[in-house]
Amino acid sequence: MTGRIVQDDPRPADELFMARCDTLGLAAWRCEENGTVLCEPEEPGTIRAWLASPWLRRRVEEVARHGADQDRPQITEIFAGGWLIPIAQPQGARRVGVTVVLALGEAAVEAREFAEVCAAAGVPTDEARTQLLPFLRYGRSDLEQLAAMLRWSHEDLVQAQQDRAVINEFSEKLLQSYEETNLLFRLARLMNCATSPRQSMEATCCQLHQILPFQWVAMKFNSDGVGSELAGGLMLAGDLPCPREAFDRLAVELLARWTADNWTRVLTVDRSELAALVGSEVVADPITHDGRVVGALLAGNKMGPDREVSSVETQFLDASADFMGVFHENIERYTEQRTLFLGTLGALTASIDAKDRYTCGHSERVALLGSRLAGAMNLDDKRVEQVRIAGVVHDVGKIGVPEAVLCKAGRLTDEEFEQIKRHPVIGYEILKDIPPLTDMLPGVLYHHERFDGLGYPDRLSGADIPLYGRILACADTFDAMSSTRSYRPAMPREKVLDEFRRCAGTQFDPALAELFVTLDFAEYDEMVARHHVLSGFAA
């Protein structure tokens, strides 16, 4: 009779009620309507044995049976100072059992029946009297008040359990609505994302599949009138119950029959080849742009107990398809802008490389090598692309170096070398106010730092050098050694690789140097040959 109650405990109401009784120093038995005891007090030692007495158990069962037949079960005195208080257990409009609570007063341990209970339980009377003294708390005048408190407590717990069930059901529906609404906001944010159109559409399919109760969600785009990356594409999340090729063919035929205002939202098995192929209803919404259908959002094979497609699901998919129509327009515009932006950067760096025929194509080759090394490091696609762009613009600061110094044949003076050493900072200053290049700036600023701290511009060392700077240091140095310059011919490949191994830990990050020498340089060599032709050198 010494338990404790945890706030917001998820246990059933009757179990919580017994725990509350325990806290109040009251033993309790949970019984069926016929009096059968389902759960009894769990107390240590002598008290447990006394409460398990056959005599006491019979009285508990009798009180439970009588209490089940009464609208308001009455308190029963089983001996002087000992009372059984029955508390009905309702379930909706019907009663499913009775909890019987034992209350003891000081007179209980002196009653003749108390000794009979001890004898029946095989417990010494004096020992039982001593063990039970802390729980002799109640008198006859307390009983009605105690019974009322117990009934209120039990009713509150039952009501709380019912309320919790309603709240849980409501919460599930609210969560579903939230997830759907949140997904629409995420789709809206995707319109400004910097990933490829195809990756964005695939991500959208996956998010829709996670939220909606369909076995699969797909997008199919027309071959004509759609950007090259999406043209004819089929994006799929989940598991199709049919061959992908057959599904793709029927989706193409479906799109060919659609106009912006001539389409069927729910395709049925008896009227659609596509629905018949997957063996279920298919929700099909057009993705439109400028009044024409550019694609379709499809979902089918609904899961769960209710397999019929609901209006809520069709409305949500309709809203998602509308987003995709706007998204399609935005990502095509983004692709055009990105192509123009990267083309402008490429033209700028090409103009710098063109100042010196010995460095023709240098930035393009550094971009290739840097991205290959980033890929070998298992960086994600976004970071690999950032390294590539950083490689393209890493030498843009040379625009601020006098051409006479930049193209000088032979050894540079100390003053001229100081001018060359300024180009990472100049490049950083040129690019720092272009927001899309923010993540690439460390590669521009630190590609001449050395792992041993003897580089420039800030003499950083080890892991203090940002990763993109360490990557481009490898790519830039490799191309410099592998290219013909005004003051020396290109070094043989094996000698270049030997230099990398020798300088690992001093000039280069040792882990990156070890990985760099394992790269496949075939595409790089093809690029070198092409640039040699463009610059007028023999390949």
C-alpha positions as CSV (number, residue, x, y, z in Angstrom):
1,M,0.0,0.0,0.0
2,T,2.9,2.3,-0.8
3,G,2.8,2.9,-4.6
4,R,3.0,6.2,-6.5
5,I,1.2,7.8,-9.4
6,V,2.9,9.3,-12.5
7,Q,1.3,12.3,-14.1
8,D,-0.3,11.6,-17.5
9,D,0.3,7.9,-17.0
10,P,-0.9,6.0,-20.1
11,R,-2.1,2.9,-18.1
12,P,-5.8,2.0,-18.1
13,A,-8.1,3.9,-15.7
14,D,-8.7,0.9,-13.4
15,E,-5.1,0.1,-13.1
16,L,-4.3,3.7,-12.3
17,F,-7.2,3.8,-9.7
18,M,-5.6,0.8,-7.9
19,A,-2.3,2.6,-7.8
20,R,-4.0,5.7,-6.3
21,C,-5.6,3.5,-3.6
22,D,-2.1,2.1,-2.9
23,T,-0.8,5.6,-2.4
24,L,-3.6,6.3,0.0
25,G,-2.8,3.2,2.1
26,L,-5.8,1.3,0.8
27,A,-5.8,-2.2,-0.5
28,A,-7.9,-2.8,-3.6
29,W,-9.2,-5.7,-5.7
30,R,-10.4,-5.4,-9.3
31,C,-13.3,-7.9,-9.9
32,E,-15.7,-9.0,-12.6
33,E,-19.4,-8.5,-12.2
34,N,-19.7,-12.1,-10.9
35,G,-17.2,-11.3,-8.2
36,T,-14.2,-13.1,-9.7
37,V,-11.0,-11.4,-8.7
38,L,-9.0,-10.2,-11.6
39,C,-6.3,-8.2,-9.8
40,E,-5.4,-8.2,-6.1
41,P,-3.1,-6.0,-4.0
42,E,0.6,-6.6,-4.4
43,E,2.2,-6.0,-1.0
44,P,5.3,-7.5,0.6
45,G,5.6,-10.2,3.2
46,T,3.1,-10.4,6.1
47,I,0.6,-7.8,4.7
48,R,0.4,-9.7,1.3
49,A,-0.4,-13.0,3.1
50,W,-3.0,-11.3,5.3
51,L,-4.7,-9.7,2.3
52,A,-4.7,-13.0,0.5
53,S,-6.6,-14.8,3.3
54,P,-9.5,-17.0,1.9
55,W,-11.8,-15.4,4.5
56,L,-11.1,-11.9,3.3
57,R,-11.2,-12.9,-0.4
58,R,-14.7,-14.5,0.0
59,R,-16.0,-11.2,1.5
60,V,-14.4,-9.2,-1.3
61,E,-16.1,-11.4,-3.9
62,E,-19.5,-11.1,-2.1
63,V,-19.3,-7.3,-2.0
64,A,-18.3,-7.2,-5.7
65,R,-21.3,-9.3,-6.7
66,H,-23.7,-7.3,-4.7
67,G,-22.1,-4.0,-5.8
68,A,-22.6,-5.0,-9.5
69,D,-26.4,-5.2,-9.0
70,Q,-26.7,-1.8,-7.2
71,D,-27.0,1.6,-8.9
72,R,-24.8,3.0,-6.1
73,P,-22.9,0.2,-4.4
74,Q,-23.0,0.4,-0.6
75,I,-20.1,0.3,2.0
76,T,-20.0,-3.0,3.8
77,E,-18.5,-3.4,7.4
78,I,-16.8,-6.8,7.5
79,F,-15.6,-6.5,11.1
80,A,-15.2,-3.7,13.6
81,G,-12.9,-1.1,12.1
82,G,-12.8,-2.9,8.7
83,W,-14.9,-1.8,5.7
84,L,-15.1,-2.8,2.0
85,I,-16.0,0.1,-0.4
86,P,-17.2,-1.1,-3.8
87,I,-16.5,1.3,-6.8
88,A,-18.4,0.5,-10.0
89,Q,-16.3,0.2,-13.2
90,P,-18.4,1.7,-16.1
91,Q,-17.6,1.3,-19.8
92,G,-19.8,3.6,-21.7
93,A,-23.4,3.1,-20.6
94,R,-22.8,-0.4,-19.1
95,R,-20.9,-1.7,-16.0
96,V,-18.1,-4.1,-16.6
97,G,-16.9,-4.8,-13.1
98,V,-16.3,-3.5,-9.5
99,T,-13.2,-2.4,-7.7
100,V,-13.4,-3.3,-4.0
101,V,-11.4,-1.1,-1.6
102,L,-10.4,-2.1,2.0
103,A,-10.4,0.7,4.6
104,L,-9.0,0.0,8.1
105,G,-9.4,1.8,11.4
106,E,-7.6,1.4,14.7
107,A,-10.3,-1.0,16.0
108,A,-9.7,-3.4,13.2
109,V,-6.6,-5.1,14.8
110,E,-8.6,-5.8,18.0
111,A,-11.6,-7.4,16.3
112,R,-12.3,-11.1,16.7
113,E,-12.6,-11.4,12.9
114,F,-9.1,-9.9,12.5
115,A,-7.7,-12.9,14.3
116,E,-9.8,-15.2,12.2
117,V,-8.3,-13.6,9.0
118,C,-4.8,-14.1,10.5
119,A,-5.4,-17.7,11.3
120,A,-6.9,-18.4,7.8
121,A,-3.8,-16.7,6.3
122,G,-1.3,-18.5,8.5
123,V,0.0,-15.2,9.8
124,P,0.8,-14.6,13.5
125,T,-1.8,-12.1,14.8
126,D,0.8,-9.9,16.6
127,E,3.0,-9.7,13.6
128,A,0.1,-8.8,11.3
129,R,-1.1,-6.2,13.9
130,T,2.4,-4.6,13.9
131,Q,2.7,-4.5,10.1
132,L,-0.7,-3.0,9.6
133,L,-0.5,-0.2,12.2
134,P,0.7,2.4,9.7
135,F,-2.5,1.8,7.6
136,L,-5.1,2.1,10.3
137,R,-6.1,5.6,9.2
138,Y,-9.8,5.7,8.9
139,G,-12.8,5.9,11.2
140,R,-16.5,5.4,10.7
141,S,-17.1,9.1,10.3
142,D,-14.6,9.2,7.4
143,L,-16.2,6.5,5.3
144,E,-18.8,8.4,3.3
145,Q,-16.3,11.1,2.5
146,L,-13.7,8.5,1.6
147,A,-16.1,6.6,-0.6
148,A,-17.2,9.8,-2.4
149,M,-13.5,10.8,-3.0
150,L,-12.8,7.3,-4.4
151,R,-15.8,7.4,-6.7
152,W,-14.8,10.9,-7.9
153,S,-11.2,9.8,-8.5
154,H,-12.3,6.7,-10.4
155,E,-14.8,8.7,-12.5
156,D,-12.1,11.3,-13.3
157,L,-9.7,8.6,-14.4
158,V,-12.4,6.9,-16.6
159,Q,-13.3,10.3,-18.1
160,A,-9.6,11.2,-18.6
161,Q,-9.1,7.8,-20.4
162,Q,-12.1,8.5,-22.7
163,D,-10.9,12.1,-23.3
164,R,-7.4,10.7,-24.1
165,A,-8.9,8.3,-26.7
166,V,-10.9,11.2,-28.3
167,I,-7.8,13.4,-28.2
168,N,-5.6,10.7,-29.7
169,E,-8.1,10.2,-32.6
170,F,-8.3,13.9,-33.1
171,S,-4.5,14.2,-32.9
172,E,-4.0,11.6,-35.6
173,K,-6.4,13.4,-37.9
174,L,-4.8,16.7,-37.0
175,L,-1.3,15.3,-37.6
176,Q,-2.4,14.0,-41.0
177,S,-3.8,17.4,-41.9
178,Y,-0.6,19.1,-40.6
179,E,1.6,16.7,-42.6
180,E,-0.4,17.4,-45.7
181,T,-0.4,21.2,-45.2
182,N,3.3,21.1,-44.2
183,L,4.1,19.1,-47.4
184,L,2.3,21.7,-49.5
185,F,4.6,24.4,-47.9
186,R,7.6,22.2,-48.5
187,L,6.6,21.9,-52.1
188,A,6.2,25.6,-52.3
189,R,9.8,26.0,-50.9
190,L,11.1,23.6,-53.5
191,M,10.2,26.2,-56.1
192,N,13.2,28.1,-54.9
193,C,15.6,25.2,-54.4
194,A,18.9,24.8,-56.2
195,T,18.8,21.1,-57.0
196,S,18.2,19.7,-60.5
197,P,14.5,19.6,-61.8
198,R,14.5,15.8,-61.9
199,Q,15.9,15.5,-58.3
200,S,13.3,18.0,-57.1
201,M,10.4,16.0,-58.7
202,E,11.8,12.7,-57.4
203,A,12.0,14.3,-53.9
204,T,8.4,15.5,-54.3
205,C,7.2,12.0,-55.2
206,C,8.9,10.6,-52.1
207,Q,7.4,13.2,-49.8
208,L,3.9,12.6,-51.2
209,H,4.4,8.8,-50.8
210,Q,5.4,9.2,-47.2
211,I,2.2,11.3,-46.4
212,L,-0.5,9.6,-48.5
213,P,-1.8,6.0,-48.0
214,F,-0.9,4.8,-51.5
215,Q,1.4,2.0,-52.4
216,W,3.0,4.2,-55.1
217,V,3.1,7.8,-56.3
218,A,4.5,8.8,-59.7
219,M,5.0,11.7,-62.0
220,K,5.1,11.4,-65.8
221,F,6.1,14.2,-68.1
222,N,5.6,14.7,-71.8
223,S,8.4,14.4,-74.3
224,D,7.6,17.7,-76.0
225,G,7.3,21.2,-74.5
226,V,9.1,20.2,-71.3
227,G,12.7,21.1,-70.2
228,S,15.3,18.5,-71.4
229,E,15.9,17.1,-67.9
230,L,12.2,16.3,-67.4
231,A,11.2,15.5,-71.0
232,G,9.7,12.0,-71.1
233,G,10.7,11.4,-67.5
234,L,9.0,9.0,-65.1
235,M,9.6,9.6,-61.4
236,L,8.4,7.0,-59.0
237,A,8.2,6.5,-55.2
238,G,7.0,3.2,-53.7
239,D,6.4,-0.2,-55.4
240,L,4.5,-0.6,-58.6
241,P,2.5,-3.9,-58.8
242,C,3.3,-4.2,-62.5
243,P,6.3,-3.8,-64.9
244,R,7.6,-0.2,-65.0
245,E,7.9,-0.3,-68.8
246,A,4.2,-1.2,-69.3
247,F,3.2,1.5,-66.8
248,D,5.3,4.1,-68.6
249,R,3.8,3.2,-71.9
250,L,0.2,3.5,-70.7
251,A,1.0,6.8,-68.9
252,V,2.3,8.2,-72.2
253,E,-0.9,7.1,-73.9
254,L,-2.9,8.7,-71.1
255,L,-1.1,12.0,-71.5
256,A,-1.6,12.0,-75.2
257,R,-5.4,12.0,-74.8
258,W,-5.4,14.8,-72.2
259,T,-6.0,18.5,-72.6
260,A,-6.0,21.0,-69.8
261,D,-9.8,20.7,-69.3
262,N,-10.3,17.1,-70.5
263,W,-9.1,14.6,-67.9
264,T,-10.4,12.0,-65.4
265,R,-9.4,12.4,-61.7
266,V,-10.0,8.8,-60.6
267,L,-9.3,6.1,-63.1
268,T,-11.3,2.9,-62.5
269,V,-10.3,-0.6,-63.3
270,D,-13.2,-1.2,-65.7
271,R,-12.6,2.0,-67.7
272,S,-8.9,2.5,-67.7
273,E,-6.0,0.3,-69.0
274,L,-3.7,2.0,-66.5
275,A,-5.9,1.2,-63.6
276,A,-6.5,-2.3,-64.8
277,L,-2.7,-2.8,-65.1
278,V,-2.1,-1.9,-61.4
279,G,-5.3,-3.6,-60.3
280,S,-6.8,-0.6,-58.4
281,E,-8.2,2.9,-58.7
282,V,-5.7,5.5,-59.8
283,V,-5.8,9.1,-58.9
284,A,-4.6,11.1,-62.0
285,D,-4.1,14.8,-61.9
286,P,-2.7,16.9,-64.8
287,I,0.4,19.1,-64.3
288,T,-0.4,22.1,-66.5
289,H,1.6,25.1,-67.7
290,D,0.3,28.0,-69.9
291,G,-3.0,26.1,-70.5
292,R,-1.4,22.9,-71.7
293,V,-0.7,19.6,-70.0
294,V,3.0,19.0,-69.4
295,G,2.7,15.9,-67.2
296,A,0.6,13.9,-64.7
297,L,0.7,13.2,-61.0
298,L,-0.5,9.7,-60.4
299,A,-1.1,7.6,-57.2
300,G,-2.7,4.2,-56.8
301,N,-3.2,0.9,-54.9
302,K,-4.5,2.7,-51.7
303,M,-3.5,0.8,-48.5
304,G,-5.2,0.5,-45.2
305,P,-8.7,-0.7,-44.1
306,D,-10.5,1.7,-46.4
307,R,-9.3,1.0,-50.0
308,E,-11.6,3.6,-51.7
309,V,-10.0,6.9,-52.7
310,S,-11.5,9.7,-50.7
311,S,-12.3,13.3,-51.7
312,V,-9.7,14.5,-49.2
313,E,-7.0,12.6,-51.0
314,T,-8.1,13.7,-54.5
315,Q,-8.2,17.3,-53.3
316,F,-4.7,17.1,-51.8
317,L,-3.3,15.5,-55.0
318,D,-5.0,18.2,-57.1
319,A,-3.4,20.9,-55.0
320,S,0.0,19.2,-55.3
321,A,-0.4,19.0,-59.1
322,D,-1.1,22.7,-59.1
323,F,2.1,23.3,-57.2
324,M,3.9,21.1,-59.7
325,G,2.7,23.2,-62.6
326,V,4.1,26.4,-61.0
327,F,7.2,24.5,-59.9
328,H,7.7,23.3,-63.5
329,E,7.8,26.8,-64.8
330,N,10.1,28.0,-62.0
331,I,12.6,25.2,-62.3
332,E,12.8,25.7,-66.1
333,R,13.5,29.4,-65.5
334,Y,16.0,28.5,-62.8
335,T,17.8,26.1,-65.2
336,E,18.1,28.8,-67.8
337,Q,19.4,31.3,-65.2
338,R,21.8,28.8,-63.8
339,T,23.2,28.0,-67.2
340,L,23.6,31.7,-68.0
341,F,25.3,32.3,-64.6
342,L,27.7,29.4,-64.9
343,G,28.4,30.3,-68.6
344,T,29.2,33.9,-67.5
345,L,31.6,32.5,-64.8
346,G,33.2,30.2,-67.4
347,A,33.6,33.0,-69.9
348,L,35.3,35.2,-67.2
349,T,37.8,32.5,-66.1
350,A,38.4,31.6,-69.8
351,S,39.3,35.2,-70.5
352,I,41.8,35.0,-67.7
353,D,43.3,31.7,-68.9
354,A,43.4,33.2,-72.4
355,K,45.9,35.8,-71.2
356,D,48.5,33.1,-71.1
357,R,48.4,30.3,-73.7
358,Y,50.4,28.2,-71.2
359,T,47.4,28.2,-68.8
360,C,44.6,27.7,-71.3
361,G,41.9,25.5,-69.8
362,H,43.6,25.5,-66.4
363,S,40.4,26.4,-64.5
364,E,38.3,23.9,-66.3
365,R,40.8,21.1,-65.5
366,V,41.0,22.1,-61.9
367,A,37.2,22.1,-61.7
368,L,37.2,18.5,-63.1
369,L,40.0,17.2,-60.8
370,G,38.5,18.9,-57.7
371,S,35.0,17.4,-58.4
372,R,36.5,14.0,-59.0
373,L,38.3,14.1,-55.7
374,A,35.2,15.3,-53.9
375,G,33.3,12.4,-55.4
376,A,35.9,9.9,-54.4
377,M,35.5,11.3,-50.8
378,N,31.8,10.4,-51.0
379,L,30.6,14.0,-50.6
380,D,27.0,14.5,-51.6
381,D,26.1,15.7,-55.1
382,K,25.5,19.3,-53.9
383,R,29.0,19.6,-52.4
384,V,30.7,17.9,-55.4
385,E,29.0,20.6,-57.6
386,Q,30.2,23.3,-55.2
387,V,33.8,22.1,-55.5
388,R,33.4,22.0,-59.3
389,I,32.2,25.6,-59.4
390,A,34.9,26.7,-56.9
391,G,37.4,25.1,-59.3
392,V,36.0,27.1,-62.2
393,V,36.4,30.4,-60.4
394,H,39.4,29.7,-58.2
395,D,41.8,31.9,-60.2
396,V,39.4,34.7,-61.0
397,G,41.6,37.0,-58.8
398,K,44.3,36.9,-61.4
399,I,42.3,39.5,-63.2
400,G,43.9,41.9,-60.7
401,V,47.5,40.8,-61.4
402,P,49.4,42.7,-64.1
403,E,49.6,40.8,-67.4
404,A,53.3,41.3,-67.5
405,V,53.7,39.4,-64.3
406,L,51.1,36.8,-65.1
407,C,52.7,35.9,-68.4
408,K,56.3,36.5,-67.6
409,A,58.7,33.8,-68.9
410,G,61.2,32.7,-66.4
411,R,61.6,33.2,-62.7
412,L,59.6,35.9,-60.9
413,T,61.2,38.4,-58.6
414,D,60.1,38.5,-55.0
415,E,58.0,41.6,-55.6
416,E,56.3,39.9,-58.6
417,F,55.6,36.8,-56.6
418,E,54.0,38.9,-53.9
419,Q,51.7,40.3,-56.6
420,I,50.8,36.7,-57.7
421,K,50.2,35.7,-54.1
422,R,47.4,38.4,-53.9
423,H,45.2,36.7,-56.4
424,P,43.2,34.4,-53.9
425,V,42.3,37.5,-51.8
426,I,41.4,39.5,-55.0
427,G,39.3,36.6,-56.2
428,Y,37.5,36.4,-52.8
429,E,36.8,40.2,-52.9
430,I,35.4,40.0,-56.4
431,L,33.1,37.1,-55.6
432,K,32.1,37.6,-52.0
433,D,29.0,39.7,-52.8
434,I,27.5,37.0,-55.1
435,P,25.2,35.0,-52.8
436,P,25.1,31.8,-54.9
437,L,28.9,31.6,-54.5
438,T,29.1,31.9,-50.7
439,D,29.8,28.3,-50.1
440,M,32.5,28.2,-52.7
441,L,34.5,31.1,-51.4
442,P,36.8,29.0,-49.1
443,G,38.0,27.1,-52.1
444,V,38.9,30.4,-53.9
445,L,40.6,32.0,-50.9
446,Y,42.5,29.0,-49.5
447,H,43.6,26.9,-52.5
448,H,47.2,28.0,-52.0
449,E,47.4,27.2,-48.3
450,R,49.7,24.3,-47.4
451,F,49.0,21.5,-44.8
452,D,52.3,22.5,-43.0
453,G,51.2,26.1,-42.6
454,L,53.7,27.6,-45.1
455,G,51.2,28.6,-47.8
456,Y,49.2,31.8,-48.4
457,P,47.3,34.1,-47.8
458,D,46.8,33.3,-44.1
459,R,49.4,30.5,-43.4
460,L,46.7,28.2,-42.2
461,S,47.6,24.6,-41.4
462,G,46.1,21.1,-41.1
463,A,42.3,20.9,-40.6
464,D,42.2,24.7,-40.1
465,I,42.3,24.9,-43.9
466,P,38.7,24.6,-45.1
467,L,38.0,21.4,-47.0
468,Y,37.3,23.0,-50.3
469,G,40.7,24.8,-50.1
470,R,42.5,21.5,-49.3
471,I,40.7,19.8,-52.3
472,L,41.5,22.5,-54.8
473,A,45.2,22.7,-53.5
474,C,45.6,19.1,-54.8
475,A,43.8,19.8,-58.1
476,D,45.5,23.1,-58.8
477,T,49.0,21.8,-58.1
478,F,48.5,18.6,-60.1
479,D,47.5,20.6,-63.1
480,A,50.3,23.0,-62.7
481,M,52.8,20.2,-62.6
482,S,51.1,18.3,-65.5
483,S,51.0,21.4,-67.8
484,T,53.6,23.0,-70.0
485,R,54.5,26.4,-68.6
486,S,56.7,29.2,-70.1
487,Y,59.5,28.3,-67.7
488,R,59.4,24.5,-67.9
489,P,57.8,21.6,-69.8
490,A,55.0,19.4,-68.3
491,M,56.3,16.8,-65.8
492,P,55.7,13.0,-66.5
493,R,52.7,11.6,-64.8
494,E,54.6,9.2,-62.6
495,K,56.9,12.0,-61.4
496,V,53.8,14.1,-60.6
497,L,52.3,11.3,-58.6
498,D,55.6,10.7,-56.8
499,E,55.6,14.3,-55.8
500,F,52.1,14.0,-54.4
501,R,53.2,11.0,-52.3
502,R,56.4,12.8,-51.1
503,C,54.5,16.0,-50.2
504,A,51.6,14.3,-48.4
505,G,51.5,15.9,-44.9
506,T,53.6,18.9,-45.9
507,Q,52.0,20.6,-48.9
508,F,48.9,18.4,-49.1
509,D,46.4,16.9,-46.7
510,P,47.8,13.4,-46.5
511,A,44.4,11.7,-46.6
512,L,43.5,13.7,-49.7
513,A,46.8,13.1,-51.4
514,E,46.5,9.4,-50.9
515,L,43.1,9.4,-52.4
516,F,44.0,11.8,-55.2
517,V,46.7,9.5,-56.7
518,T,44.2,6.7,-57.2
519,L,41.9,8.8,-59.4
520,D,41.3,7.9,-63.1
521,F,42.9,10.7,-65.1
522,A,41.6,9.5,-68.5
523,E,39.0,12.4,-68.9
524,Y,41.6,14.8,-67.6
525,D,44.1,13.7,-70.2
526,E,41.5,14.1,-73.0
527,M,40.8,17.6,-71.7
528,V,44.5,18.5,-71.7
529,A,44.9,17.3,-75.3
530,R,41.9,19.4,-76.4
531,H,43.3,22.5,-74.6
532,H,46.7,22.0,-76.2
533,V,45.1,22.2,-79.6
534,L,43.1,25.3,-78.7
535,S,46.3,27.0,-77.3
536,G,48.4,26.1,-80.3
537,F,50.6,23.5,-78.6
538,A,51.1,20.1,-80.2
539,A,49.1,17.5,-78.4
